[in-house]
Amino acid sequence: MSAAANAKLEAARPEDAELLAAIAGGDREACRALYQRYARILLGLLNRILIDRGEAEDVLQEVFLQIWKKAGEFDARRGRALHWLATIARNRALDRRSTLESRRRLAAAPPAEPPAQEPADPADEAHMAEEVRHLHRALAQIPEAQRKVLLLAYFDGLSQSEIAERIGSPLGTVKSHARNGLARLRDFLRASIAERELERR
Protein backbone atom coordinates (compact mmCIF):
# COMPACT_ATOMS: atom_id res chain seq x y z
CA MET A 1 0.00 0.00 0.00
CA SER A 2 1.38 3.42 -0.99
CA ALA A 3 2.15 6.19 1.51
CA ALA A 4 -0.73 8.21 0.04
CA ALA A 5 -3.14 5.31 0.56
CA ASN A 6 -1.89 4.87 4.12
CA ALA A 7 -2.40 8.56 4.83
CA LYS A 8 -5.89 8.42 3.37
CA LEU A 9 -6.72 5.37 5.51
CA GLU A 10 -5.40 7.04 8.66
CA ALA A 11 -7.46 10.14 7.94
CA ALA A 12 -10.59 7.98 7.61
CA ARG A 13 -10.05 6.29 10.99
CA PRO A 14 -12.03 7.86 13.80
CA GLU A 15 -10.04 9.42 16.62
CA ASP A 16 -9.91 7.56 19.94
CA ALA A 17 -11.89 10.33 21.60
CA GLU A 18 -14.58 9.98 18.95
CA LEU A 19 -14.79 6.25 19.55
CA LEU A 20 -15.10 6.77 23.30
CA ALA A 21 -17.82 9.36 22.79
CA ALA A 22 -19.69 6.90 20.57
CA ILE A 23 -19.25 4.13 23.16
CA ALA A 24 -20.67 6.44 25.82
CA GLY A 25 -23.73 6.70 23.57
CA GLY A 26 -24.08 2.91 23.43
CA ASP A 27 -22.38 2.28 20.07
CA ARG A 28 -21.23 -1.35 20.08
CA GLU A 29 -19.41 -1.01 16.75
CA ALA A 30 -17.29 1.77 18.25
CA CYS A 31 -16.47 -0.49 21.20
CA ARG A 32 -15.48 -3.27 18.82
CA ALA A 33 -13.27 -0.87 16.88
CA LEU A 34 -11.55 0.33 20.06
CA TYR A 35 -11.03 -3.28 21.14
CA GLN A 36 -9.41 -4.17 17.82
CA ARG A 37 -7.21 -1.10 18.06
CA TYR A 38 -5.90 -1.54 21.61
CA ALA A 39 -6.65 -5.06 22.89
CA ARG A 40 -3.19 -6.37 22.00
CA ILE A 41 -1.41 -3.45 23.67
CA LEU A 42 -3.50 -3.67 26.82
CA LEU A 43 -3.15 -7.46 26.96
CA GLY A 44 0.64 -7.06 26.89
CA LEU A 45 0.46 -4.61 29.80
CA LEU A 46 -1.81 -6.93 31.79
CA ASN A 47 0.40 -9.94 31.11
CA ARG A 48 3.51 -8.10 32.33
CA ILE A 49 1.77 -7.29 35.63
CA LEU A 50 0.05 -10.65 36.20
CA ILE A 51 2.61 -12.99 34.59
CA ASP A 52 -0.30 -15.22 33.64
CA ARG A 53 -1.82 -15.19 30.16
CA GLY A 54 -5.13 -16.67 31.27
CA GLU A 55 -5.58 -14.13 34.06
CA ALA A 56 -4.54 -11.33 31.72
CA GLU A 57 -7.14 -12.33 29.13
CA ASP A 58 -9.79 -12.53 31.84
CA VAL A 59 -8.93 -9.06 33.16
CA LEU A 60 -8.90 -7.67 29.61
CA GLN A 61 -12.61 -8.50 29.35
CA GLU A 62 -13.22 -6.68 32.64
CA VAL A 63 -11.26 -3.70 31.32
CA PHE A 64 -13.43 -3.34 28.22
CA LEU A 65 -16.58 -3.85 30.26
CA GLN A 66 -15.47 -0.93 32.44
CA ILE A 67 -14.66 1.12 29.34
CA TRP A 68 -18.16 0.40 28.04
CA LYS A 69 -19.67 1.65 31.29
CA LYS A 70 -17.32 4.57 31.94
CA ALA A 71 -16.53 5.89 28.45
CA GLY A 72 -18.45 9.09 29.16
CA GLU A 73 -15.93 9.96 31.88
CA PHE A 74 -13.03 10.28 29.43
CA ASP A 75 -11.85 13.88 29.04
CA ALA A 76 -9.52 14.48 26.11
CA ARG A 77 -8.31 17.72 27.74
CA ARG A 78 -6.68 15.69 30.52
CA GLY A 79 -4.65 13.35 28.32
CA ARG A 80 -4.61 10.82 25.53
CA ALA A 81 -7.17 8.05 25.33
CA LEU A 82 -4.48 5.36 25.37
CA HIS A 83 -3.18 6.66 28.71
CA TRP A 84 -6.73 6.56 30.11
CA LEU A 85 -7.23 2.99 28.85
CA ALA A 86 -3.86 1.88 30.22
CA THR A 87 -4.69 3.36 33.62
CA ILE A 88 -7.91 1.36 33.77
CA ALA A 89 -6.05 -1.79 32.71
CA ARG A 90 -3.24 -1.25 35.24
CA ASN A 91 -5.65 -0.67 38.13
CA ARG A 92 -7.64 -3.78 37.22
CA ALA A 93 -4.46 -5.85 36.96
CA LEU A 94 -3.16 -4.64 40.33
CA ASP A 95 -6.52 -5.46 41.94
CA ARG A 96 -6.45 -8.96 40.44
CA ARG A 97 -2.83 -9.51 41.49
CA SER A 98 -3.67 -8.46 45.04
CA THR A 99 -6.62 -10.88 45.08
CA LEU A 100 -4.49 -13.74 43.75
CA GLU A 101 -1.73 -13.08 46.30
CA SER A 102 -4.28 -13.02 49.13
CA ARG A 103 -5.67 -16.37 47.97
CA ARG A 104 -2.18 -17.88 47.82
CA ARG A 105 -1.35 -16.62 51.31
CA LEU A 106 -4.63 -17.99 52.65
CA ALA A 107 -4.05 -21.36 51.00
CA ALA A 108 -0.52 -21.56 52.44
CA ALA A 109 -1.48 -20.47 55.96
CA PRO A 110 -1.86 -23.18 58.63
CA PRO A 111 -5.45 -23.80 59.70
CA ALA A 112 -6.52 -21.51 62.50
CA GLU A 113 -7.19 -22.98 65.90
CA PRO A 114 -10.91 -22.88 66.72
CA PRO A 115 -11.67 -20.42 69.51
CA ALA A 116 -12.02 -22.00 72.91
CA GLN A 117 -15.63 -22.28 73.87
CA GLU A 118 -16.74 -21.23 77.30
CA PRO A 119 -18.62 -23.91 79.21
CA ALA A 120 -22.34 -23.54 78.79
CA ASP A 121 -24.30 -22.10 81.67
CA PRO A 122 -26.67 -24.85 82.96
CA ALA A 123 -29.33 -22.22 83.62
CA ASP A 124 -29.09 -20.97 80.04
CA GLU A 125 -29.28 -24.50 78.69
CA ALA A 126 -32.34 -25.25 80.81
CA HIS A 127 -34.01 -22.05 79.62
CA MET A 128 -33.24 -22.86 75.97
CA ALA A 129 -34.60 -26.41 76.36
CA GLU A 130 -37.79 -25.02 77.87
CA GLU A 131 -38.21 -22.56 74.99
CA VAL A 132 -37.73 -25.35 72.45
CA ARG A 133 -40.38 -27.48 74.21
CA HIS A 134 -42.86 -24.61 74.12
CA LEU A 135 -42.13 -23.99 70.44
CA HIS A 136 -42.75 -27.65 69.61
CA ARG A 137 -45.99 -27.58 71.61
CA ALA A 138 -47.06 -24.45 69.74
CA LEU A 139 -46.28 -26.01 66.36
CA ALA A 140 -48.33 -29.06 67.31
CA GLN A 141 -51.37 -26.84 67.89
CA ILE A 142 -51.59 -25.44 64.34
CA PRO A 143 -52.97 -27.29 61.29
CA GLU A 144 -50.54 -29.63 59.57
CA ALA A 145 -50.53 -27.70 56.27
CA GLN A 146 -49.56 -24.47 58.05
CA ARG A 147 -46.99 -26.25 60.20
CA LYS A 148 -45.35 -27.80 57.13
CA VAL A 149 -44.99 -24.42 55.42
CA LEU A 150 -43.48 -22.84 58.53
CA LEU A 151 -41.00 -25.68 59.02
CA LEU A 152 -39.86 -25.51 55.40
CA ALA A 153 -39.49 -21.74 55.63
CA TYR A 154 -37.76 -21.36 58.98
CA PHE A 155 -35.90 -24.65 59.40
CA ASP A 156 -35.07 -25.54 55.79
CA GLY A 157 -34.63 -21.92 54.67
CA LEU A 158 -36.86 -22.21 51.59
CA SER A 159 -38.54 -19.22 49.99
CA GLN A 160 -42.31 -19.26 49.56
CA SER A 161 -41.89 -19.94 45.84
CA GLU A 162 -39.62 -22.90 46.59
CA ILE A 163 -42.10 -24.21 49.17
CA ALA A 164 -44.93 -24.00 46.63
CA GLU A 165 -42.85 -26.02 44.18
CA ARG A 166 -41.80 -28.52 46.87
CA ILE A 167 -45.30 -29.30 48.14
CA GLY A 168 -47.12 -28.78 44.85
CA SER A 169 -49.43 -26.01 46.09
CA PRO A 170 -50.25 -22.63 44.55
CA LEU A 171 -48.07 -19.76 45.78
CA GLY A 172 -51.13 -17.94 47.12
CA THR A 173 -52.02 -20.96 49.25
CA VAL A 174 -48.49 -21.13 50.64
CA LYS A 175 -48.58 -17.43 51.53
CA SER A 176 -51.94 -17.88 53.24
CA HIS A 177 -50.67 -20.88 55.23
CA ALA A 178 -47.58 -18.96 56.30
CA ARG A 179 -49.55 -15.89 57.37
CA ASN A 180 -52.23 -17.84 59.25
CA GLY A 181 -49.73 -20.26 60.76
CA LEU A 182 -47.56 -17.44 62.11
CA ALA A 183 -50.63 -15.72 63.59
CA ARG A 184 -51.70 -18.94 65.37
CA LEU A 185 -48.15 -19.59 66.52
CA ARG A 186 -47.83 -16.09 67.98
CA ASP A 187 -51.15 -16.42 69.79
CA PHE A 188 -50.21 -19.75 71.32
CA LEU A 189 -46.75 -18.61 72.41
CA ARG A 190 -48.21 -15.41 73.89
CA ALA A 191 -50.70 -17.44 75.90
CA SER A 192 -47.97 -19.87 76.96
CA ILE A 193 -45.77 -17.04 78.22
CA ALA A 194 -48.69 -15.59 80.18
CA GLU A 195 -49.32 -18.99 81.80
CA ARG A 196 -45.69 -19.34 82.82
CA GLU A 197 -45.71 -15.85 84.31
CA LEU A 198 -48.75 -16.76 86.42
CA GLU A 199 -47.09 -19.99 87.57
CA ARG A 200 -44.02 -18.10 88.78
CA ARG A 201 -46.09 -15.75 90.98
C-alpha positions as CSV (number, residue, x, y, z in Angstrom):
1,M,0.0,0.0,0.0
2,S,1.4,3.4,-1.0
3,A,2.2,6.2,1.5
4,A,-0.7,8.2,0.0
5,A,-3.1,5.3,0.6
6,N,-1.9,4.9,4.1
7,A,-2.4,8.6,4.8
8,K,-5.9,8.4,3.4
9,L,-6.7,5.4,5.5
10,E,-5.4,7.0,8.7
11,A,-7.5,10.1,7.9
12,A,-10.6,8.0,7.6
13,R,-10.1,6.3,11.0
14,P,-12.0,7.9,13.8
15,E,-10.0,9.4,16.6
16,D,-9.9,7.6,19.9
17,A,-11.9,10.3,21.6
18,E,-14.6,10.0,18.9
19,L,-14.8,6.3,19.5
20,L,-15.1,6.8,23.3
21,A,-17.8,9.4,22.8
22,A,-19.7,6.9,20.6
23,I,-19.2,4.1,23.2
24,A,-20.7,6.4,25.8
25,G,-23.7,6.7,23.6
26,G,-24.1,2.9,23.4
27,D,-22.4,2.3,20.1
28,R,-21.2,-1.4,20.1
29,E,-19.4,-1.0,16.8
30,A,-17.3,1.8,18.3
31,C,-16.5,-0.5,21.2
32,R,-15.5,-3.3,18.8
33,A,-13.3,-0.9,16.9
34,L,-11.6,0.3,20.1
35,Y,-11.0,-3.3,21.1
36,Q,-9.4,-4.2,17.8
37,R,-7.2,-1.1,18.1
38,Y,-5.9,-1.5,21.6
39,A,-6.6,-5.1,22.9
40,R,-3.2,-6.4,22.0
41,I,-1.4,-3.4,23.7
42,L,-3.5,-3.7,26.8
43,L,-3.1,-7.5,27.0
44,G,0.6,-7.1,26.9
45,L,0.5,-4.6,29.8
46,L,-1.8,-6.9,31.8
47,N,0.4,-9.9,31.1
48,R,3.5,-8.1,32.3
49,I,1.8,-7.3,35.6
50,L,0.0,-10.6,36.2
51,I,2.6,-13.0,34.6
52,D,-0.3,-15.2,33.6
53,R,-1.8,-15.2,30.2
54,G,-5.1,-16.7,31.3
55,E,-5.6,-14.1,34.1
56,A,-4.5,-11.3,31.7
57,E,-7.1,-12.3,29.1
58,D,-9.8,-12.5,31.8
59,V,-8.9,-9.1,33.2
60,L,-8.9,-7.7,29.6
61,Q,-12.6,-8.5,29.3
62,E,-13.2,-6.7,32.6
63,V,-11.3,-3.7,31.3
64,F,-13.4,-3.3,28.2
65,L,-16.6,-3.9,30.3
66,Q,-15.5,-0.9,32.4
67,I,-14.7,1.1,29.3
68,W,-18.2,0.4,28.0
69,K,-19.7,1.6,31.3
70,K,-17.3,4.6,31.9
71,A,-16.5,5.9,28.4
72,G,-18.5,9.1,29.2
73,E,-15.9,10.0,31.9
74,F,-13.0,10.3,29.4
75,D,-11.8,13.9,29.0
76,A,-9.5,14.5,26.1
77,R,-8.3,17.7,27.7
78,R,-6.7,15.7,30.5
79,G,-4.6,13.4,28.3
80,R,-4.6,10.8,25.5
81,A,-7.2,8.1,25.3
82,L,-4.5,5.4,25.4
83,H,-3.2,6.7,28.7
84,W,-6.7,6.6,30.1
85,L,-7.2,3.0,28.9
86,A,-3.9,1.9,30.2
87,T,-4.7,3.4,33.6
88,I,-7.9,1.4,33.8
89,A,-6.0,-1.8,32.7
90,R,-3.2,-1.3,35.2
91,N,-5.6,-0.7,38.1
92,R,-7.6,-3.8,37.2
93,A,-4.5,-5.8,37.0
94,L,-3.2,-4.6,40.3
95,D,-6.5,-5.5,41.9
96,R,-6.5,-9.0,40.4
97,R,-2.8,-9.5,41.5
98,S,-3.7,-8.5,45.0
99,T,-6.6,-10.9,45.1
100,L,-4.5,-13.7,43.8
101,E,-1.7,-13.1,46.3
102,S,-4.3,-13.0,49.1
103,R,-5.7,-16.4,48.0
104,R,-2.2,-17.9,47.8
105,R,-1.3,-16.6,51.3
106,L,-4.6,-18.0,52.6
107,A,-4.0,-21.4,51.0
108,A,-0.5,-21.6,52.4
109,A,-1.5,-20.5,56.0
110,P,-1.9,-23.2,58.6
111,P,-5.5,-23.8,59.7
112,A,-6.5,-21.5,62.5
113,E,-7.2,-23.0,65.9
114,P,-10.9,-22.9,66.7
115,P,-11.7,-20.4,69.5
116,A,-12.0,-22.0,72.9
117,Q,-15.6,-22.3,73.9
118,E,-16.7,-21.2,77.3
119,P,-18.6,-23.9,79.2
120,A,-22.3,-23.5,78.8
121,D,-24.3,-22.1,81.7
122,P,-26.7,-24.8,83.0
123,A,-29.3,-22.2,83.6
124,D,-29.1,-21.0,80.0
125,E,-29.3,-24.5,78.7
126,A,-32.3,-25.3,80.8
127,H,-34.0,-22.1,79.6
128,M,-33.2,-22.9,76.0
129,A,-34.6,-26.4,76.4
130,E,-37.8,-25.0,77.9
131,E,-38.2,-22.6,75.0
132,V,-37.7,-25.4,72.5
133,R,-40.4,-27.5,74.2
134,H,-42.9,-24.6,74.1
135,L,-42.1,-24.0,70.4
136,H,-42.7,-27.7,69.6
137,R,-46.0,-27.6,71.6
138,A,-47.1,-24.4,69.7
139,L,-46.3,-26.0,66.4
140,A,-48.3,-29.1,67.3
141,Q,-51.4,-26.8,67.9
142,I,-51.6,-25.4,64.3
143,P,-53.0,-27.3,61.3
144,E,-50.5,-29.6,59.6
145,A,-50.5,-27.7,56.3
146,Q,-49.6,-24.5,58.0
147,R,-47.0,-26.3,60.2
148,K,-45.4,-27.8,57.1
149,V,-45.0,-24.4,55.4
150,L,-43.5,-22.8,58.5
151,L,-41.0,-25.7,59.0
152,L,-39.9,-25.5,55.4
153,A,-39.5,-21.7,55.6
154,Y,-37.8,-21.4,59.0
155,F,-35.9,-24.7,59.4
156,D,-35.1,-25.5,55.8
157,G,-34.6,-21.9,54.7
158,L,-36.9,-22.2,51.6
159,S,-38.5,-19.2,50.0
160,Q,-42.3,-19.3,49.6
161,S,-41.9,-19.9,45.8
162,E,-39.6,-22.9,46.6
163,I,-42.1,-24.2,49.2
164,A,-44.9,-24.0,46.6
165,E,-42.8,-26.0,44.2
166,R,-41.8,-28.5,46.9
167,I,-45.3,-29.3,48.1
168,G,-47.1,-28.8,44.9
169,S,-49.4,-26.0,46.1
170,P,-50.2,-22.6,44.6
171,L,-48.1,-19.8,45.8
172,G,-51.1,-17.9,47.1
173,T,-52.0,-21.0,49.2
174,V,-48.5,-21.1,50.6
175,K,-48.6,-17.4,51.5
176,S,-51.9,-17.9,53.2
177,H,-50.7,-20.9,55.2
178,A,-47.6,-19.0,56.3
179,R,-49.6,-15.9,57.4
180,N,-52.2,-17.8,59.3
181,G,-49.7,-20.3,60.8
182,L,-47.6,-17.4,62.1
183,A,-50.6,-15.7,63.6
184,R,-51.7,-18.9,65.4
185,L,-48.1,-19.6,66.5
186,R,-47.8,-16.1,68.0
187,D,-51.2,-16.4,69.8
188,F,-50.2,-19.7,71.3
189,L,-46.8,-18.6,72.4
190,R,-48.2,-15.4,73.9
191,A,-50.7,-17.4,75.9
192,S,-48.0,-19.9,77.0
193,I,-45.8,-17.0,78.2
194,A,-48.7,-15.6,80.2
195,E,-49.3,-19.0,81.8
196,R,-45.7,-19.3,82.8
197,E,-45.7,-15.8,84.3
198,L,-48.8,-16.8,86.4
199,E,-47.1,-20.0,87.6
200,R,-44.0,-18.1,88.8
201,R,-46.1,-15.8,91.0
